[in-house]
Amino acid sequence: MLRLTLVWLCFHDLGGGWSRSRSLPLWNREPEDPIGRPAEQAERQRFLLDLLLQVHKPLLHQEMTAMGSRLNEEPSDYQEGAMRSLREFLDSVHENKVPRPFGNFSQLDKAMPEQLLGVYRFLVLARDWYSFQRNACYARIHFHPILFVNALQLAVEEREDTKDLRLPAMYEVLPQLFFEEEVILAAQEVSWQQLAPTRAASPKSSWLEVLRGYLSPSRPLDKEEPLNADAVVIDDERKVAHLSFDVQLSSYWNNLINRLIISIEAWKESERDMRIVDGDRQMAFRGPTDELKFQHQSQNRLYSRFPQLFFDGIEQFVAALMMEDVATGQISMELINPPLITTGGVPFTGTSMDTEAVRGVLSQTIEHLQAQINDAVSNVTQPSDIPFIALHLVASQYLNICRDLSLAINDHGPGRPSMLGLATANLRDPIYRSLLFRLNRLVSSYEVGAPLVSQLPKASLESIFVSHLRTFEQIVDTDLINVMDQQLLQTHRNNLRLLRRRLVARQRRLNHGSFHITLELSAPAEISVQTDLYLALRNQSRPRMHLDGFVSTLRKGINVFQRHFSSCTLGCGDATMSQLYATNSPATDGTRSHGLPPHLLVPRGAEEGLKLQLIIELTEPGLENEWSGAILHKETTDVLIFHH
């Protein structure tokens, strides 16, 4: 009895006593639990990381499994009025219409836009953090991992209680979608013992040492064998870091497409409701052009700014790709498709059509789209409205365009994955890149030629200085821990803390050196001006890459602005999963950029200098979601971009 009493006293003293708060994870506490803000944020960050750990496999975390065991249909757990927009989605869950884990997922499935919007609302409309946890765990368990991760990314950016948290990059959460089959298979063959130290033999421990080891897992009972701290590297380097193979760019593109999809789907839903309410609009549209005309007449109810951002992204990518071709002397359209696989290990299937046949299908697609635009703008009286209509019609038809193209060129069954079927793989597909080139030319052809005439005093550019511009390729490592064939990662204790080495895919990516641009602007009187800087090939005004943009109030006389652009060598880009697990608190840069990733701000240069022109435009500041104002001043200057 005396020995048992001593054991209990030691146990109580070393462990600090038992309490409800020690046994219950912080992220699963009831709202009344007293938690300091920093600790609460850190535990919320940890919850998201645990949720995404090996997201393509069954969830093994017991607390999370319990939280997600039941579909939450209580109206009190959602924001006021949310059940009206959620009811149809919840019914589809009961009817097993939402894609389940382990199946094939395609963004071209006709039901996908409604499903993505439904899962997004299921997460973003949850009333509080606890309700969000329950819904996130349910979605993690019951929905397809790609659908879940896509919706979670959007919801985390929008919710007030998560917008300061960071998710690991999608190419680390689901690396199967971004890396070649050989890289994924090699990562799956890495054993646990290669990353975690093994226990060395030791003399028999005393009962007190055993007790301490049980209470403090970070203090191992046995000595660890020394382990090399260098990462286990899977080489995925190429001679040239082409844009099409940039995983961060593909991740950005996936996010942009998802935002475009939910914004268009939400707009369609709201317009259907408005037509029902307003008897004057109870009419049958002849087709998408009539529907777009109705939308254009209701500009104050535009669904969002994402169609414009979508085409800004297209022009940025097309311009960067054209400049890369000039710099490398290669034709990016002829790059061979890399072998990709799905999260379930199914290989992607390419087309058996030859190049000329594919070009013919693309031409027919664009001709049909052009006919729709011409019909939509046939009775437009304001020429400035034409670009708006063309852009929004193409955006609203984007998925239909890709779906029809896929059906025309892919002769395999609908269940076989293709590169057109996932936004994460789109930019690696020469056919898709060719489609973007054609869409960019089509929309640009409807731009109004003559600039608007401004009634404001004319500002002008007096001088400009551009410092040395250079690009280079840098080595980047991507964490592949999520593809390890090791279920120990998902136990209650989360064995990531035992790892001493990282498992990474090593690639090269384009980057730019730091530089600055000095502008001297003059104004005859005080005036507000939007200043935009673009890069384009010489003797070509479009396509162009947007380098910088800012609004300023010019005083009468000379105004000097110096714009600084830092290199992305250090601390730039997405945090790795290992870094987020290791940090004590979440980190955020506080920005939500919709431009290309920052390391791609400048196009690839050439050893002898890539000859480009810098375009400077001064315009009247436009209102949000509107076109830019009238041009006040426009000027170009030649620049060289070197590559080392």
BAFIVO-940824 format. One record per residue (C-alpha): residue number from 1; residue in three letters; x, y, z. Coordinates in steps of 0.2 Angstrom, whole numbers, padded with zeros to 4 digits. Layout:
 pos code     X     Y     Z
 NUM  ALA     X     Y     Z
...
This chain:
 pos code     X     Y     Z
   1  MET  0000  0000  0000
   2  LEU  0014  0012  0004
   3  ARG  0022  0009 -0013
   4  LEU  0006  0012 -0022
   5  THR  0004  0028 -0012
   6  LEU  0021  0034 -0017
   7  VAL  0018  0030 -0035
   8  TRP  0002  0040 -0035
   9  LEU  0011  0055 -0027
  10  CYS  0025  0054 -0039
  11  PHE  0013  0053 -0053
  12  HIS  0003  0068 -0047
  13  ASP  0018  0078 -0044
  14  LEU  0026  0075 -0061
  15  GLY  0011  0077 -0071
  16  GLY  0004  0092 -0062
  17  GLY -0012  0084 -0057
  18  TRP -0026  0079 -0068
  19  SER -0039  0091 -0075
  20  ARG -0052  0092 -0089
  21  SER -0041  0104 -0098
  22  ARG -0026  0093 -0099
  23  SER -0036  0078 -0106
  24  LEU -0046  0088 -0119
  25  PRO -0038  0096 -0134
  26  LEU -0039  0115 -0134
  27  TRP -0047  0115 -0151
  28  ASN -0061  0104 -0145
  29  ARG -0066  0114 -0129
  30  GLU -0082  0121 -0126
  31  PRO -0084  0140 -0129
  32  GLU -0084  0144 -0110
  33  ASP -0066  0137 -0107
  34  PRO -0054  0151 -0102
  35  ILE -0041  0151 -0116
  36  GLY -0029  0165 -0120
  37  ARG -0030  0173 -0137
  38  PRO -0012  0167 -0143
  39  ALA -0015  0149 -0137
  40  GLU -0032  0149 -0144
  41  GLN -0025  0154 -0161
  42  ALA -0011  0142 -0161
  43  GLU -0023  0128 -0157
  44  ARG -0035  0133 -0171
  45  GLN -0020  0133 -0182
  46  ARG -0015  0115 -0176
  47  PHE -0033  0109 -0179
  48  LEU -0032  0114 -0197
  49  LEU -0016  0106 -0200
  50  ASP -0022  0090 -0191
  51  LEU -0037  0090 -0202
  52  LEU -0026  0091 -0218
  53  LEU -0014  0078 -0213
  54  GLN -0014  0064 -0226
  55  VAL -0031  0071 -0231
  56  HIS -0033  0058 -0245
  57  LYS -0033  0044 -0232
  58  PRO -0047  0040 -0219
  59  LEU -0046  0051 -0204
  60  LEU -0039  0042 -0189
  61  HIS -0039  0056 -0176
  62  GLN -0052  0050 -0163
  63  GLU -0058  0067 -0157
  64  MET -0060  0073 -0175
  65  THR -0069  0057 -0181
  66  ALA -0081  0059 -0166
  67  MET -0085  0078 -0171
  68  GLY -0088  0073 -0189
  69  SER -0099  0058 -0186
  70  ARG -0115  0067 -0189
  71  LEU -0122  0080 -0202
  72  ASN -0125  0096 -0193
  73  GLU -0143  0102 -0198
  74  GLU -0147  0113 -0183
  75  PRO -0152  0131 -0190
  76  SER -0145  0138 -0173
  77  ASP -0128  0132 -0178
  78  TYR -0128  0143 -0194
  79  GLN -0129  0161 -0198
  80  GLU -0146  0169 -0198
  81  GLY -0155  0165 -0214
  82  ALA -0141  0153 -0220
  83  MET -0153  0137 -0220
  84  ARG -0162  0144 -0235
  85  SER -0146  0143 -0246
  86  LEU -0140  0127 -0237
  87  ARG -0156  0116 -0238
  88  GLU -0153  0110 -0256
  89  PHE -0135  0105 -0252
  90  LEU -0140  0096 -0236
  91  ASP -0153  0086 -0246
  92  SER -0140  0081 -0259
  93  VAL -0129  0075 -0245
  94  HIS -0143  0064 -0238
  95  GLU -0146  0057 -0256
  96  ASN -0127  0053 -0258
  97  LYS -0125  0065 -0273
  98  VAL -0109  0074 -0266
  99  PRO -0093  0065 -0272
 100  ARG -0087  0053 -0259
 101  PRO -0068  0049 -0255
 102  PHE -0059  0037 -0266
 103  GLY -0068  0041 -0282
 104  ASN -0063  0051 -0297
 105  PHE -0066  0070 -0296
 106  SER -0067  0081 -0311
 107  GLN -0070  0100 -0312
 108  LEU -0080  0096 -0328
 109  ASP -0093  0086 -0320
 110  LYS -0109  0096 -0322
 111  ALA -0114  0095 -0304
 112  MET -0097  0101 -0298
 113  PRO -0101  0120 -0297
 114  GLU -0116  0117 -0286
 115  GLN -0106  0104 -0275
 116  LEU -0092  0116 -0273
 117  LEU -0103  0131 -0268
 118  GLY -0113  0119 -0256
 119  VAL -0097  0113 -0247
 120  TYR -0090  0131 -0246
 121  ARG -0106  0137 -0238
 122  PHE -0107  0122 -0227
 123  LEU -0090  0128 -0220
 124  VAL -0091  0147 -0221
 125  LEU -0109  0149 -0214
 126  ALA -0106  0140 -0198
 127  ARG -0111  0151 -0184
 128  ASP -0095  0149 -0173
 129  TRP -0079  0141 -0172
 130  TYR -0086  0125 -0164
 131  SER -0099  0123 -0177
 132  PHE -0086  0126 -0190
 133  GLN -0075  0112 -0183
 134  ARG -0090  0100 -0183
 135  ASN -0093  0104 -0201
 136  ALA -0075  0103 -0207
 137  CYS -0073  0086 -0199
 138  TYR -0089  0080 -0207
 139  ALA -0083  0086 -0224
 140  ARG -0066  0079 -0221
 141  ILE -0073  0062 -0218
 142  HIS -0087  0061 -0230
 143  PHE -0082  0071 -0246
 144  HIS -0069  0069 -0259
 145  PRO -0053  0076 -0253
 146  ILE -0051  0088 -0268
 147  LEU -0068  0095 -0266
 148  PHE -0065  0097 -0247
 149  VAL -0048  0105 -0249
 150  ASN -0054  0117 -0263
 151  ALA -0069  0123 -0252
 152  LEU -0059  0124 -0236
 153  GLN -0046  0135 -0244
 154  LEU -0060  0147 -0249
 155  ALA -0069  0147 -0232
 156  VAL -0054  0149 -0222
 157  GLU -0050  0165 -0232
 158  GLU -0068  0172 -0229
 159  ARG -0072  0167 -0211
 160  GLU -0067  0180 -0197
 161  ASP -0061  0167 -0185
 162  THR -0049  0159 -0198
 163  LYS -0043  0173 -0209
 164  ASP -0028  0175 -0199
 165  LEU -0023  0157 -0200
 166  ARG -0013  0149 -0213
 167  LEU -0016  0133 -0223
 168  PRO -0001  0124 -0230
 169  ALA  0001  0125 -0249
 170  MET -0011  0114 -0259
 171  TYR  0004  0106 -0268
 172  GLU  0009  0099 -0250
 173  VAL -0008  0095 -0245
 174  LEU -0012  0085 -0261
 175  PRO  0005  0083 -0270
 176  GLN -0002  0069 -0281
 177  LEU -0010  0083 -0291
 178  PHE  0006  0093 -0294
 179  PHE  0020  0080 -0296
 180  GLU  0024  0067 -0308
 181  GLU  0020  0049 -0304
 182  GLU  0038  0044 -0302
 183  VAL  0040  0057 -0288
 184  ILE  0024  0051 -0279
 185  LEU  0029  0033 -0280
 186  ALA  0047  0037 -0274
 187  ALA  0040  0046 -0259
 188  GLN  0028  0032 -0254
 189  GLU  0043  0020 -0253
 190  VAL  0052  0030 -0240
 191  SER  0051  0021 -0224
 192  TRP  0047  0029 -0207
 193  GLN  0065  0023 -0200
 194  GLN  0073  0035 -0213
 195  LEU  0065  0050 -0206
 196  ALA  0063  0046 -0187
 197  PRO  0077  0040 -0175
 198  THR  0077  0022 -0169
 199  ARG  0079  0018 -0150
 200  ALA  0096  0012 -0145
 201  ALA  0097 -0003 -0133
 202  SER  0099  0003 -0115
 203  PRO  0100 -0005 -0098
 204  LYS  0083 -0009 -0089
 205  SER  0075  0007 -0083
 206  SER  0069  0010 -0065
 207  TRP  0050  0012 -0062
 208  LEU  0053  0031 -0059
 209  GLU  0061  0033 -0076
 210  VAL  0047  0023 -0084
 211  LEU  0035  0034 -0076
 212  ARG  0043  0050 -0081
 213  GLY  0045  0044 -0099
 214  TYR  0026  0040 -0099
 215  LEU  0021  0058 -0093
 216  SER  0034  0067 -0104
 217  PRO  0034  0058 -0121
 218  SER  0047  0071 -0127
 219  ARG  0059  0063 -0115
 220  PRO  0063  0046 -0122
 221  LEU  0066  0031 -0112
 222  ASP  0080  0025 -0123
 223  LYS  0094  0035 -0131
 224  GLU  0091  0039 -0149
 225  GLU  0103  0033 -0163
 226  PRO  0111  0048 -0171
 227  LEU  0102  0052 -0187
 228  ASN  0107  0063 -0201
 229  ALA  0097  0079 -0201
 230  ASP  0098  0082 -0220
 231  ALA  0082  0080 -0229
 232  VAL  0078  0065 -0239
 233  VAL  0077  0073 -0257
 234  ILE  0068  0066 -0272
 235  ASP  0076  0075 -0287
 236  ASP  0063  0083 -0298
 237  GLU  0074  0096 -0306
 238  ARG  0073  0101 -0325
 239  LYS  0086  0109 -0336
 240  VAL  0074  0124 -0337
 241  ALA  0061  0129 -0324
 242  HIS  0046  0132 -0336
 243  LEU  0031  0141 -0330
 244  SER  0020  0127 -0334
 245  PHE  0029  0116 -0321
 246  ASP  0028  0129 -0307
 247  VAL  0018  0120 -0293
 248  GLN  0015  0137 -0284
 249  LEU  0008  0144 -0300
 250  SER -0004  0129 -0303
 251  SER -0010  0131 -0285
 252  TYR -0014  0149 -0288
 253  TRP -0023  0145 -0304
 254  ASN -0033  0131 -0295
 255  ASN -0039  0144 -0282
 256  LEU -0043  0157 -0295
 257  ILE -0054  0145 -0305
 258  ASN -0063  0139 -0289
 259  ARG -0067  0157 -0284
 260  LEU -0073  0160 -0302
 261  ILE -0084  0145 -0301
 262  ILE -0093  0149 -0285
 263  SER -0095  0167 -0289
 264  ILE -0104  0162 -0306
 265  GLU -0114  0149 -0298
 266  ALA -0119  0160 -0284
 267  TRP -0124  0173 -0297
 268  LYS -0134  0161 -0307
 269  GLU -0143  0156 -0291
 270  SER -0147  0174 -0286
 271  GLU -0153  0178 -0304
 272  ARG -0165  0163 -0304
 273  ASP -0172  0169 -0287
 274  MET -0175  0186 -0294
 275  ARG -0184  0180 -0310
 276  ILE -0196  0171 -0299
 277  VAL -0199  0186 -0288
 278  ASP -0201  0199 -0302
 279  GLY -0215  0194 -0313
 280  ASP -0208  0205 -0327
 281  ARG -0194  0194 -0328
 282  GLN -0203  0177 -0329
 283  MET -0198  0174 -0346
 284  ALA -0188  0160 -0355
 285  PHE -0171  0165 -0361
 286  ARG -0167  0159 -0379
 287  GLY -0149  0155 -0374
 288  PRO -0134  0161 -0364
 289  THR -0133  0177 -0374
 290  ASP -0151  0183 -0369
 291  GLU -0146  0179 -0351
 292  LEU -0130  0189 -0352
 293  LYS -0140  0204 -0359
 294  PHE -0151  0203 -0344
 295  GLN -0136  0202 -0333
 296  HIS -0128  0217 -0342
 297  GLN -0144  0227 -0339
 298  SER -0142  0224 -0320
 299  GLN -0124  0229 -0318
 300  ASN -0127  0234 -0300
 301  ARG -0130  0216 -0296
 302  LEU -0115  0209 -0304
 303  TYR -0110  0193 -0296
 304  SER -0092  0198 -0292
 305  ARG -0075  0205 -0298
 306  PHE -0068  0187 -0302
 307  PRO -0072  0187 -0321
 308  GLN -0061  0202 -0323
 309  LEU -0048  0194 -0311
 310  PHE -0049  0178 -0321
 311  PHE -0045  0187 -0338
 312  ASP -0031  0197 -0329
 313  GLY -0024  0181 -0324
 314  ILE -0025  0174 -0342
 315  GLU -0017  0189 -0349
 316  GLN -0003  0188 -0336
 317  PHE  0001  0170 -0340
 318  VAL  0000  0171 -0359
 319  ALA  0012  0186 -0359
 320  ALA  0024  0178 -0347
 321  LEU  0023  0162 -0358
 322  MET  0027  0172 -0374
 323  MET  0041  0181 -0366
 324  GLU  0048  0164 -0359
 325  ASP  0048  0157 -0377
 326  VAL  0057  0172 -0383
 327  ALA  0070  0170 -0369
 328  THR  0073  0152 -0371
 329  GLY  0071  0149 -0389
 330  GLN  0058  0135 -0386
 331  ILE  0040  0133 -0390
 332  SER  0031  0130 -0374
 333  MET  0016  0123 -0383
 334  GLU  0026  0108 -0388
 335  LEU  0031  0103 -0371
 336  ILE  0027  0085 -0368
 337  ASN  0014  0081 -0355
 338  PRO  0021  0074 -0339
 339  PRO  0014  0058 -0332
 340  LEU  0002  0063 -0318
 341  ILE -0009  0052 -0307
 342  THR -0025  0056 -0296
 343  THR -0026  0055 -0277
 344  GLY -0032  0037 -0279
 345  GLY -0017  0032 -0290
 346  VAL -0026  0032 -0307
 347  PRO -0015  0038 -0321
 348  PHE -0021  0053 -0332
 349  THR -0026  0049 -0350
 350  GLY -0021  0060 -0364
 351  THR -0029  0062 -0381
 352  SER -0026  0051 -0396
 353  MET -0030  0065 -0409
 354  ASP -0015  0072 -0419
 355  THR -0010  0091 -0417
 356  GLU -0020  0097 -0433
 357  ALA -0036  0088 -0427
 358  VAL -0034  0097 -0410
 359  ARG -0031  0114 -0418
 360  GLY -0047  0111 -0428
 361  VAL -0057  0107 -0413
 362  LEU -0050  0123 -0404
 363  SER -0054  0134 -0419
 364  GLN -0072  0127 -0419
 365  THR -0074  0131 -0401
 366  ILE -0068  0149 -0402
 367  GLU -0079  0152 -0418
 368  HIS -0094  0146 -0409
 369  LEU -0090  0157 -0394
 370  GLN -0087  0172 -0405
 371  ALA -0104  0170 -0413
 372  GLN -0112  0170 -0396
 373  ILE -0103  0186 -0391
 374  ASN -0108  0194 -0408
 375  ASP -0126  0190 -0405
 376  ALA -0125  0197 -0387
 377  VAL -0117  0214 -0392
 378  SER -0127  0216 -0408
 379  ASN -0139  0229 -0401
 380  VAL -0127  0237 -0389
 381  THR -0127  0256 -0391
 382  GLN -0112  0260 -0380
 383  PRO -0096  0254 -0387
 384  SER -0088  0254 -0370
 385  ASP -0100  0240 -0365
 386  ILE -0094  0228 -0377
 387  PRO -0078  0222 -0369
 388  PHE -0088  0220 -0353
 389  ILE -0101  0209 -0361
 390  ALA -0088  0199 -0370
 391  LEU -0077  0196 -0355
 392  HIS -0092  0190 -0344
 393  LEU -0100  0179 -0357
 394  VAL -0084  0170 -0359
 395  ALA -0082  0168 -0340
 396  SER -0099  0162 -0338
 397  GLN -0096  0149 -0351
 398  TYR -0079  0144 -0346
 399  LEU -0083  0127 -0339
 400  ASN -0094  0123 -0353
 401  ILE -0080  0127 -0365
 402  CYS -0068  0116 -0356
 403  ARG -0081  0102 -0355
 404  ASP -0086  0102 -0373
 405  LEU -0067  0103 -0378
 406  SER -0063  0088 -0367
 407  LEU -0078  0078 -0374
 408  ALA -0071  0082 -0392
 409  ILE -0053  0077 -0389
 410  ASN -0054  0063 -0376
 411  ASP -0060  0047 -0383
 412  HIS -0059  0037 -0367
 413  GLY -0074  0035 -0355
 414  PRO -0080  0049 -0344
 415  GLY -0073  0040 -0328
 416  ARG -0055  0042 -0334
 417  PRO -0046  0058 -0328
 418  SER -0038  0070 -0340
 419  MET -0028  0086 -0338
 420  LEU -0043  0097 -0343
 421  GLY -0053  0090 -0329
 422  LEU -0042  0097 -0314
 423  ALA -0037  0115 -0312
 424  THR -0021  0109 -0303
 425  ALA -0016  0101 -0320
 426  ASN -0023  0113 -0332
 427  LEU -0007  0124 -0335
 428  ARG  0003  0108 -0339
 429  ASP -0008  0104 -0353
 430  PRO -0002  0111 -0370
 431  ILE -0020  0110 -0376
 432  TYR -0027  0120 -0362
 433  ARG -0013  0133 -0364
 434  SER -0017  0135 -0382
 435  LEU -0035  0138 -0377
 436  LEU -0030  0152 -0365
 437  PHE -0020  0160 -0379
 438  ARG -0036  0159 -0390
 439  LEU -0047  0166 -0377
 440  ASN -0035  0180 -0373
 441  ARG -0035  0185 -0392
 442  LEU -0054  0184 -0393
 443  VAL -0058  0195 -0378
 444  SER -0044  0207 -0383
 445  SER -0052  0209 -0400
 446  TYR -0068  0217 -0392
 447  GLU -0058  0230 -0383
 448  VAL -0063  0248 -0388
 449  GLY -0049  0256 -0398
 450  ALA -0050  0274 -0394
 451  PRO -0047  0279 -0376
 452  LEU -0059  0289 -0367
 453  VAL -0056  0308 -0366
 454  SER -0053  0314 -0349
 455  GLN -0060  0331 -0343
 456  LEU -0047  0332 -0329
 457  PRO -0031  0342 -0330
 458  LYS -0018  0331 -0339
 459  ALA -0004  0323 -0328
 460  SER  0012  0318 -0337
 461  LEU  0028  0308 -0334
 462  GLU  0043  0318 -0334
 463  SER  0056  0305 -0331
 464  ILE  0058  0286 -0326
 465  PHE  0073  0276 -0320
 466  VAL  0073  0257 -0319
 467  SER  0087  0248 -0309
 468  HIS  0095  0232 -0315
 469  LEU  0083  0219 -0319
 470  ARG  0088  0201 -0318
 471  THR  0080  0184 -0316
 472  PHE  0088  0167 -0309
 473  GLU  0083  0150 -0305
 474  GLN  0083  0144 -0287
 475  ILE  0081  0128 -0278
 476  VAL  0065  0125 -0269
 477  ASP  0060  0110 -0258
 478  THR  0042  0104 -0257
 479  ASP  0036  0094 -0241
 480  LEU  0030  0077 -0246
 481  ILE  0025  0071 -0229
 482  ASN  0007  0069 -0234
 483  VAL  0011  0055 -0247
 484  MET  0021  0044 -0235
 485  ASP  0013  0027 -0234
 486  GLN  0013  0029 -0215
 487  GLN -0003  0029 -0205
 488  LEU  0007  0032 -0189
 489  LEU  0006  0051 -0194
 490  GLN -0013  0051 -0190
 491  THR -0013  0043 -0173
 492  HIS -0020  0053 -0158
 493  ARG -0002  0059 -0153
 494  ASN  0002  0064 -0171
 495  ASN  0019  0057 -0174
 496  LEU  0025  0071 -0184
 497  ARG  0034  0078 -0169
 498  LEU  0045  0062 -0169
 499  LEU  0052  0066 -0186
 500  ARG  0070  0072 -0187
 501  ARG  0071  0073 -0206
 502  ARG  0060  0080 -0220
 503  LEU  0055  0071 -0235
 504  VAL  0055  0084 -0250
 505  ALA  0054  0085 -0269
 506  ARG  0067  0096 -0275
 507  GLN  0064  0108 -0290
 508  ARG  0070  0123 -0298
 509  ARG  0059  0138 -0300
 510  LEU  0060  0156 -0308
 511  ASN  0064  0171 -0297
 512  HIS  0069  0189 -0299
 513  GLY  0082  0200 -0290
 514  SER  0077  0215 -0280
 515  PHE  0075  0231 -0290
 516  HIS  0066  0248 -0290
 517  ILE  0058  0260 -0302
 518  THR  0058  0279 -0299
 519  LEU  0045  0290 -0307
 520  GLU  0043  0309 -0309
 521  LEU  0026  0314 -0312
 522  SER  0020  0332 -0315
 523  ALA  0003  0339 -0313
 524  PRO -0004  0357 -0317
 525  ALA -0016  0356 -0302
 526  GLU -0020  0344 -0288
 527  ILE -0027  0328 -0295
 528  SER -0029  0309 -0291
 529  VAL -0021  0297 -0303
 530  GLN -0020  0278 -0305
 531  THR -0003  0273 -0311
 532  ASP  0000  0256 -0319
 533  LEU  0016  0249 -0325
 534  TYR  0016  0235 -0338
 535  LEU  0029  0224 -0347
 536  ALA  0027  0219 -0365
 537  LEU  0037  0213 -0380
 538  ARG  0043  0227 -0390
 539  ASN  0032  0233 -0404
 540  GLN  0017  0224 -0396
 541  SER  0005  0233 -0384
 542  ARG -0004  0216 -0379
 543  PRO -0003  0204 -0371
 544  ARG  0006  0213 -0356
 545  MET  0011  0208 -0338
 546  HIS  0005  0220 -0325
 547  LEU  0020  0225 -0314
 548  ASP  0013  0238 -0302
 549  GLY -0001  0249 -0299
 550  PHE -0006  0262 -0286
 551  VAL -0017  0277 -0283
 552  SER -0009  0293 -0278
 553  THR -0014  0312 -0276
 554  LEU -0002  0322 -0286
 555  ARG  0002  0340 -0280
 556  LYS  0004  0354 -0292
 557  GLY  0022  0352 -0299
 558  ILE  0034  0338 -0299
 559  ASN  0030  0322 -0289
 560  VAL  0043  0309 -0286
 561  PHE  0038  0290 -0282
 562  GLN  0050  0276 -0279
 563  ARG  0043  0259 -0280
 564  HIS  0053  0244 -0273
 565  PHE  0051  0226 -0278
 566  SER  0060  0213 -0266
 567  SER  0066  0196 -0272
 568  CYS  0057  0181 -0266
 569  THR  0073  0172 -0261
 570  LEU  0069  0172 -0242
 571  GLY  0052  0171 -0233
 572  CYS  0042  0172 -0249
 573  GLY  0028  0160 -0254
 574  ASP  0018  0147 -0245
 575  ALA  0023  0140 -0228
 576  THR  0027  0121 -0228
 577  MET  0017  0109 -0217
 578  SER  0032  0105 -0207
 579  GLN  0035  0124 -0203
 580  LEU  0017  0127 -0198
 581  TYR  0018  0112 -0186
 582  ALA  0034  0118 -0179
 583  THR  0029  0136 -0175
 584  ASN  0021  0141 -0159
 585  SER  0008  0153 -0167
 586  PRO  0001  0156 -0184
 587  ALA  0010  0167 -0196
 588  THR  0001  0178 -0209
 589  ASP  0007  0191 -0221
 590  GLY -0010  0200 -0220
 591  THR -0012  0201 -0239
 592  ARG -0024  0192 -0251
 593  SER -0016  0195 -0268
 594  HIS -0025  0189 -0284
 595  GLY -0010  0192 -0295
 596  LEU  0002  0178 -0301
 597  PRO  0014  0172 -0287
 598  PRO  0026  0185 -0282
 599  HIS  0041  0176 -0288
 600  LEU  0034  0177 -0306
 601  LEU  0032  0196 -0305
 602  VAL  0046  0198 -0319
 603  PRO  0046  0187 -0334
 604  ARG  0062  0176 -0338
 605  GLY  0076  0186 -0344
 606  ALA  0090  0181 -0356
 607  GLU  0109  0180 -0354
 608  GLU  0112  0194 -0366
 609  GLY  0096  0203 -0360
 610  LEU  0078  0201 -0365
 611  LYS  0072  0216 -0374
 612  LEU  0055  0222 -0368
 613  GLN  0046  0238 -0366
 614  LEU  0039  0246 -0350
 615  ILE  0022  0254 -0352
 616  ILE  0017  0268 -0340
 617  GLU -0001  0272 -0340
 618  LEU -0009  0287 -0330
 619  THR -0028  0285 -0329
 620  GLU -0042  0292 -0319
 621  PRO -0045  0281 -0304
 622  GLY -0059  0269 -0307
 623  LEU -0072  0263 -0295
 624  GLU -0072  0245 -0288
 625  ASN -0078  0232 -0300
 626  GLU -0077  0245 -0314
 627  TRP -0066  0247 -0329
 628  SER -0051  0259 -0327
 629  GLY -0055  0277 -0330
 630  ALA -0050  0288 -0345
 631  ILE -0031  0288 -0350
 632  LEU -0023  0304 -0344
 633  HIS -0005  0300 -0351
 634  LYS  0004  0285 -0358
 635  GLU  0022  0282 -0362
 636  THR  0034  0268 -0365
 637  THR  0052  0265 -0362
 638  ASP  0064  0251 -0367
 639  VAL  0071  0239 -0354
 640  LEU  0082  0224 -0353
 641  ILE  0080  0209 -0342
 642  PHE  0095  0198 -0339
 643  HIS  0095  0180 -0333
 644  HIS  0110  0172 -0323
